[in-house]
Amino acid sequence: MTLLPDLPWFRTRSSPAAPLLAALRAGRGELALHLPAHGRGRGLAPELRQLLRQPLGRWDLPELPRFGGPLEATGAVAEAQALAAELFGAQHCWFGVNGASGLLQAALLALGQPGDRVLLPRNLHRSLLHGCVLGGLEPLLYEVPFDPATGLWHPPTAELLERVLQAASAPGLPGTQAQLPGSRIAALVLVSPTYHGFRADLPPLLAQAQAAGLPVLVDGAHGWGEALAAGADLEVLSLQKSGGGLAQSAALLSRGERVAVAAIERALLWLQTSSPSALLLTSAAAALGHRSSPAGQRQHQRALVLAARLQQALRQRHLPLVETEDPLRLVLNTAALGINGLEADDWLMQRGVVAELPEPGTLTFCLGTCPPAGLRRLPQHLAALRTALGADPAPPFEPPPLPLLACLELPLAAAWRSPREFVPLERACGRIAAEPLCPYPPGIPLLIPGERIDASRASWLQRQRRLWPGQIADTVAVVAG
């Protein structure tokens, strides 16, 4: 009689953990300029770093009465959330252990009822699309400014949002659910700061939304509470992107009476695990507290000084940078160097420099809450990159042919669940997309399920394929039939 099943793992004695452990141990000596912002532990909140020096199993706890959880009225978590809300001038704060993605989805479900419409920017994170599917919401996608010089999206201006709101309120707005009883526009979503550090001028945008009677959810995953201070109803923070927290630790802030607390907590109950990690909850609280403390402010100031010195060194070498409002997001304008950002990323990675986000016209580096000592080597690496791959500046990028406000021709959930077939891009014209097309890591979709691919979009996608080698396939998933 054997005590072990006859499985390959027992026969070969090769652990499934082996490839993961090898991957975690690799990368020593790299110049890591990517998220999480704590830089492989250097910038973690001191209290959290001290905790992690002890055996981690001690802190892998359930929702014990004394500890509690994000939706418990008593316990350490409830106390920590109340203190965090006070720090940001919020009425309520909830910690999340499924990243900003999970909290964005919960916030969206709290804002709308099935059949409602929500105004989403074209540079939305795909988690918001998932929230629309889960909540039976219809996305109305609005255009945001596109920079042909870099190929990057910017936050909307007040003038643009005014036109969007006028179009959204026009009678006879087309769309899949326009004739449903009770269909309404339930909320506006903004992204600020963007992945690259572009910040919206929030006060006039929020004033316009409030004048239109719309509550506002701000995806502030790369920010630090600026939206709530400006008057947003809800803001989501990612503490691994802007603070010294572990990946998946996040916070949802609310203020005002336009979004019911009960609706938020109901949505959190639906989407968050019933066994949240005590370590990640503590990570959220520690990151929020440290960044707001005198020591955290000094750490942040040191990071800004290092970032300013780095930018000065790069400009002295005539290396082109994209101007953003976040000094800790360094965006190299590779298009001005005649280099595709994806090729630049591959070249640098082979030399031990790991960036955060490659795109055809740019390469973005996250300097983090505690920039690495090897940061001074970056100008030399980028100068060598220009020598090795540089050419004449790239021509301007072609803006996608998108309308000011787009409705879906097939409901999002129906299109995503429908039987599908794959057709060459050249034959996709007139078909309805069945999957989102997200060519790069942030998950920003260039095409979403339910959108009809018109001739100009199909042609544009074919041209984009040349800019995204290996990331835009030769075929696209469309609804069958």
C-alpha positions in Angstrom: 0.0 0.0 0.0 1.4 3.4 -1.1 0.8 6.6 0.8 1.5 8.8 -2.3 -0.5 8.9 -5.5 1.3 7.9 -8.7 1.7 11.4 -10.1 4.6 12.7 -12.3 5.7 15.1 -9.5 6.3 12.1 -7.1 8.0 10.1 -9.9 10.4 12.8 -11.0 10.7 14.5 -7.6 10.6 17.9 -9.3 8.7 20.4 -7.4 6.1 22.7 -9.2 7.7 25.5 -7.1 11.1 25.1 -8.8 10.5 27.4 -11.8 8.9 30.1 -9.6 11.7 30.0 -7.0 14.3 30.2 -9.8 12.6 33.2 -11.3 12.4 34.9 -7.9 16.1 34.4 -7.2 17.1 35.6 -10.7 17.6 39.3 -11.5 20.1 40.2 -8.8 22.3 43.0 -10.0 19.7 44.4 -12.4 18.8 48.0 -12.5 15.2 47.5 -11.6 13.1 50.5 -12.7 9.7 48.9 -12.6 6.7 48.5 -10.3 6.1 47.8 -7.5 7.4 51.2 -6.5 9.1 49.9 -3.4 11.9 48.7 -5.6 12.3 45.1 -4.4 11.9 46.2 -0.8 14.1 49.3 -0.6 11.1 51.7 -0.3 8.7 49.6 1.7 7.1 51.3 4.7 9.6 50.8 7.6 7.0 49.1 9.8 6.2 46.6 7.0 9.9 46.0 6.3 10.4 45.2 10.0 7.5 42.8 9.9 8.8 41.0 6.9 12.1 40.2 8.6 10.2 37.8 10.8 8.8 34.4 9.7 5.9 35.3 7.3 3.8 32.4 8.4 3.2 34.2 11.7 1.2 36.9 9.9 -0.8 34.7 7.6 -4.0 35.1 9.7 -7.7 34.8 9.2 -10.2 37.5 10.2 -9.7 37.0 13.9 -12.0 39.1 16.1 -9.2 41.3 17.3 -7.9 41.8 13.7 -11.2 42.0 11.7 -11.5 42.8 8.0 -12.4 45.6 5.6 -16.1 45.1 6.0 -16.1 44.5 9.8 -17.3 47.3 12.1 -14.8 46.5 14.8 -11.2 45.3 15.0 -7.8 46.5 14.0 -8.6 46.8 10.3 -11.7 49.0 11.0 -9.6 51.3 13.2 -6.8 51.5 10.6 -9.3 52.3 7.8 -10.8 55.1 9.9 -7.3 56.6 10.5 -6.5 56.4 6.8 -9.8 58.1 5.9 -8.9 60.9 8.3 -5.5 61.3 6.6 -7.1 62.0 3.3 -10.1 64.0 4.4 -12.3 61.1 3.3 -15.5 60.0 5.0 -14.7 56.3 4.5 -11.7 54.2 3.4 -11.6 50.5 2.5 -8.5 48.5 2.0 -8.3 46.0 -0.8 -6.2 42.9 -1.4 -7.1 42.4 -5.1 -5.2 45.5 -6.3 -6.7 48.7 -7.6 -8.5 46.5 -10.2 -10.8 44.9 -7.7 -11.7 48.2 -6.0 -12.4 49.9 -9.3 -14.8 47.1 -10.1 -16.5 47.4 -6.8 -16.8 51.1 -7.1 -18.4 50.8 -10.5 -20.9 48.3 -9.3 -21.8 50.6 -6.4 -22.5 53.5 -8.8 -24.8 51.8 -11.3 -27.7 49.4 -11.6 -27.9 46.7 -14.4 -28.8 48.5 -17.6 -27.3 51.8 -16.6 -24.6 53.5 -18.7 -21.3 54.8 -17.5 -19.0 57.2 -19.2 -15.5 55.7 -19.5 -12.4 57.2 -21.1 -10.7 55.5 -24.0 -7.6 55.1 -21.9 -9.5 53.1 -19.2 -7.9 50.1 -17.6 -9.6 46.8 -18.7 -10.6 46.1 -15.1 -13.4 48.7 -15.6 -14.7 46.7 -18.6 -14.8 43.6 -16.4 -16.8 45.7 -13.9 -19.3 46.6 -16.6 -19.7 42.9 -17.4 -20.2 41.9 -13.8 -22.7 44.8 -13.1 -24.6 44.6 -16.4 -23.5 48.2 -17.2 -23.2 49.6 -20.7 -19.9 51.5 -21.3 -20.1 54.8 -23.2 -16.5 55.4 -24.4 -15.4 58.9 -24.7 -12.4 60.2 -26.6 -9.3 61.6 -24.8 -6.5 63.7 -26.3 -3.9 61.8 -28.3 -0.3 63.1 -28.8 1.0 62.2 -32.3 4.6 63.0 -31.3 4.7 60.2 -28.7 1.6 58.1 -29.3 0.4 58.7 -25.7 -3.1 59.5 -24.3 -3.7 62.5 -22.1 -6.4 63.3 -19.6 -9.5 65.2 -21.0 -9.6 68.9 -21.0 -12.7 70.8 -19.6 -13.6 71.8 -23.2 -13.5 68.2 -24.4 -15.5 66.9 -21.4 -18.2 69.6 -22.0 -18.6 68.3 -25.6 -18.7 64.7 -24.3 -21.4 65.5 -21.7 -23.5 67.4 -24.3 -23.3 64.4 -26.7 -24.2 62.0 -23.9 -27.3 63.9 -22.9 -28.5 64.4 -26.5 -31.8 62.7 -27.3 -31.8 59.6 -29.4 -28.2 58.6 -28.4 -27.7 55.3 -30.3 -26.5 52.2 -28.5 -27.4 48.7 -27.5 -29.6 49.6 -24.4 -30.9 53.0 -25.3 -34.5 51.8 -25.3 -34.4 49.9 -22.0 -36.7 51.4 -19.4 -34.8 53.3 -16.7 -31.6 53.4 -18.8 -29.5 56.3 -17.6 -26.0 57.6 -17.3 -25.0 56.6 -13.8 -21.5 58.0 -13.5 -18.4 59.5 -15.0 -14.9 57.8 -14.7 -11.7 59.7 -15.0 -8.1 58.5 -15.0 -5.6 60.8 -13.2 -2.7 60.6 -13.1 -2.2 58.4 -16.1 0.3 55.5 -16.2 2.9 58.0 -17.5 2.3 60.7 -14.9 -0.1 63.1 -16.8 -2.5 64.8 -14.4 -5.9 66.1 -15.3 -7.0 69.6 -14.2 -9.6 68.0 -12.0 -11.6 70.9 -10.4 -13.3 72.1 -13.7 -13.8 68.5 -14.8 -15.5 67.6 -11.5 -17.5 70.8 -11.5 -18.9 69.9 -15.0 -19.8 66.4 -13.9 -21.5 67.6 -10.7 -23.5 70.2 -12.7 -24.7 67.3 -14.9 -25.7 65.3 -11.8 -23.0 62.6 -12.3 -21.0 61.1 -9.4 -17.3 60.7 -10.3 -15.0 57.8 -9.8 -11.3 58.6 -10.4 -8.9 55.8 -11.2 -6.1 57.4 -9.1 -4.0 54.2 -9.0 -0.9 56.2 -9.9 -1.8 59.1 -7.6 -2.1 59.9 -3.9 -5.6 61.2 -3.1 -5.5 64.4 -5.3 -8.9 63.6 -6.8 -10.7 63.2 -3.5 -9.2 66.5 -2.4 -10.5 68.2 -5.6 -14.0 66.9 -5.0 -14.3 63.4 -6.5 -16.9 61.1 -5.0 -14.7 58.0 -5.1 -11.0 57.5 -5.7 -9.0 54.3 -5.9 -5.3 54.2 -4.9 -2.8 51.5 -5.7 -0.3 51.3 -2.9 2.2 49.3 -4.9 2.3 52.1 -7.6 2.6 55.3 -5.6 3.4 54.1 -2.1 5.6 51.7 -0.3 3.2 48.8 -0.3 3.2 45.3 -1.6 1.6 44.3 -4.9 -2.2 43.9 -4.6 -2.6 46.3 -1.7 -5.0 49.1 -2.5 -7.5 51.5 -1.0 -10.9 53.0 -1.9 -11.7 56.4 -0.6 -15.2 58.0 -0.6 -16.5 61.4 0.3 -20.0 63.0 0.1 -23.5 61.5 0.0 -24.0 60.8 -3.7 -22.7 57.2 -3.4 -24.3 55.2 -0.7 -21.9 53.5 1.7 -24.2 50.5 1.8 -23.9 50.1 -2.0 -20.1 50.3 -1.8 -19.9 47.7 0.9 -22.3 45.4 -0.9 -20.2 45.5 -4.0 -17.0 44.9 -1.9 -18.8 41.9 -0.4 -19.5 40.5 -3.9 -16.0 41.0 -5.2 -13.5 40.7 -2.4 -12.3 37.5 -0.9 -13.8 36.4 2.4 -10.3 35.6 3.6 -8.3 38.7 3.0 -4.6 38.5 3.6 -3.7 40.1 6.9 -0.2 40.9 5.5 -1.7 42.8 2.5 -4.2 44.7 4.7 -1.3 45.7 6.9 0.7 46.6 3.8 -2.1 49.0 2.8 -2.2 50.7 6.2 1.5 50.9 6.6 2.0 52.4 3.1 -0.6 55.1 3.7 0.7 55.9 7.1 4.4 56.1 6.1 3.9 58.3 3.0 2.0 60.8 5.2 4.5 60.8 8.0 7.5 63.1 8.4 9.9 60.2 7.6 7.8 59.3 4.5 7.8 62.9 3.4 11.6 63.1 3.7 11.9 59.9 1.7 9.7 61.2 -1.0 11.7 64.5 -1.1 15.0 62.5 -1.5 13.4 60.6 -4.4 12.4 63.8 -6.1 15.9 65.2 -5.7 17.4 62.1 -7.3 14.8 62.3 -10.1 15.7 65.9 -10.8 19.4 65.1 -11.0 18.7 62.2 -13.3 16.7 64.3 -15.7 19.4 67.0 -15.7 22.0 64.4 -16.6 19.8 63.0 -19.4 19.2 66.4 -20.8 22.9 67.2 -20.7 23.3 64.2 -23.0 20.5 65.5 -25.2 18.3 62.5 -24.5 14.7 63.5 -25.1 12.2 63.2 -22.3 8.4 63.5 -22.3 7.2 66.2 -19.9 4.8 64.9 -17.3 3.6 66.0 -13.9 5.2 63.0 -12.0 9.0 63.4 -11.7 9.2 59.7 -10.5 7.9 58.5 -13.9 10.7 59.0 -16.3 9.4 58.8 -19.9 12.0 58.5 -22.7 10.8 59.8 -26.1 12.2 56.9 -28.1 10.4 58.1 -31.2 12.5 61.2 -31.2 15.5 58.9 -31.3 14.1 56.9 -34.2 13.8 53.8 -32.0 10.7 51.7 -31.3 10.2 51.6 -27.5 9.7 47.8 -27.6 13.0 47.3 -29.3 14.7 49.7 -26.8 13.2 47.7 -23.9 14.6 44.5 -25.3 18.0 46.0 -25.9 18.2 47.4 -22.3 16.9 44.3 -20.7 19.7 42.3 -22.2 22.1 44.7 -20.4 20.4 44.4 -17.0 18.2 47.5 -17.2 14.5 46.6 -16.6 12.0 49.4 -17.5 8.3 49.5 -16.6 6.4 50.1 -19.8 7.6 49.9 -23.5 5.4 51.4 -26.2 6.2 52.2 -29.9 7.1 55.8 -29.1 8.2 55.8 -25.5 9.9 53.8 -22.8 8.7 54.5 -19.2 10.8 53.9 -16.1 9.4 53.9 -12.6 12.0 55.4 -10.2 10.0 54.4 -7.2 9.7 55.6 -3.6 13.4 54.9 -3.0 15.4 55.0 -6.4 18.2 52.5 -6.7 21.8 53.4 -6.2 22.6 52.3 -9.7 20.3 55.0 -11.1 23.4 57.1 -12.0 24.2 54.4 -14.7 21.0 55.0 -16.6 22.2 58.0 -18.7 25.2 56.0 -19.9 22.9 53.1 -20.8 20.5 55.3 -22.7 23.3 57.1 -24.5 24.6 53.7 -25.6 21.1 52.7 -26.7 21.0 55.8 -29.0 24.4 55.0 -30.5 23.4 51.4 -31.1 19.8 51.8 -32.4 19.2 55.5 -33.1 18.1 56.8 -36.4 16.1 59.7 -37.8 13.1 60.7 -35.7 10.0 58.6 -36.3 7.1 60.2 -38.1 4.1 61.3 -36.1 1.8 58.6 -34.8 -1.6 58.3 -36.4 -4.5 59.0 -34.0 -7.0 56.2 -33.9 -10.2 57.0 -35.9 -12.5 57.2 -32.9 -15.7 59.2 -32.4 -16.1 61.6 -29.6 -18.5 59.2 -27.9 -18.9 55.6 -28.9 -21.7 53.1 -28.0 -21.6 49.4 -28.5 -23.7 47.7 -31.1 -23.8 44.5 -29.1 -24.0 44.5 -25.3 -20.5 44.0 -23.8 -21.2 40.8 -21.9 -23.1 39.3 -24.8 -20.3 40.0 -27.2 -17.7 38.7 -24.8 -19.6 35.4 -24.2 -20.7 34.9 -27.8 -19.4 32.2 -30.1 -16.4 33.7 -31.9 -14.2 33.1 -34.9 -10.8 34.5 -35.8 -10.5 36.4 -39.0 -7.5 38.2 -40.6 -7.4 41.9 -39.8 -7.8 42.5 -43.5 -11.3 40.9 -43.4 -12.4 42.3 -40.0 -14.2 45.3 -41.5 -17.9 45.3 -40.6 -17.5 42.6 -37.9 -18.2 43.0 -34.2 -15.3 42.5 -31.8 -15.5 39.6 -29.4 -12.4 40.3 -27.3 -10.6 43.4 -26.2 -7.4 44.2 -28.1 -4.8 45.2 -25.4 -1.4 45.3 -27.0 0.6 46.4 -24.0 0.8 45.8 -20.2 -1.5 48.4 -18.7 -4.4 46.7 -20.3 -5.7 49.8 -22.1 -8.0 48.4 -24.9 -7.8 49.7 -28.4 -10.9 47.7 -29.3 -13.5 46.3 -26.9 -16.1 43.6 -27.3 -19.3 44.8 -28.9 -17.7 47.5 -31.0 -18.2 47.2 -34.8 -15.0 47.4 -36.7 -15.5 49.9 -39.5 -13.3 50.4 -42.5 -11.2 53.2 -41.0 -10.7 51.2 -37.8 -9.7 48.0 -39.6 -7.2 49.9 -41.8 -5.8 51.7 -38.8 -5.4 48.4 -36.9 -3.4 46.9 -39.8 -1.0 49.8 -39.7 -0.7 49.6 -35.9 0.3 46.0 -36.3 3.6 47.1 -37.8 4.3 49.2 -34.7 3.5 46.4 -32.2 5.6 43.5 -33.5 4.4 40.3 -31.9 1.7 42.0 -29.8 -1.1 42.7 -32.4 -1.9 39.4 -34.0 -2.6 38.9 -37.7 -6.2 37.9 -36.7 -8.8 39.4 -34.5 -11.6 37.6 -32.6 -15.1 38.6 -33.9 -18.6 37.5 -33.0 -19.5 34.4 -35.1 -22.2 34.6 -37.7 
